[in-house]
């Protein structure tokens, strides 16, 4: 499994645990997932 995906998943879990999941206009986990998807598209690793 890609280490970046694992790291992203850990960040999402930590965000929920720390209560940072809903900062700003959209859920923090959604922002992380979108950023991860964008990075992977740029890398051509999809």
Secondary structure, 3 states (H helix, E strand, C coil): CCHHHHHHHHHHHHHHHHCCCCCCCCCHHHHHHHHHHHHHHHHCCC
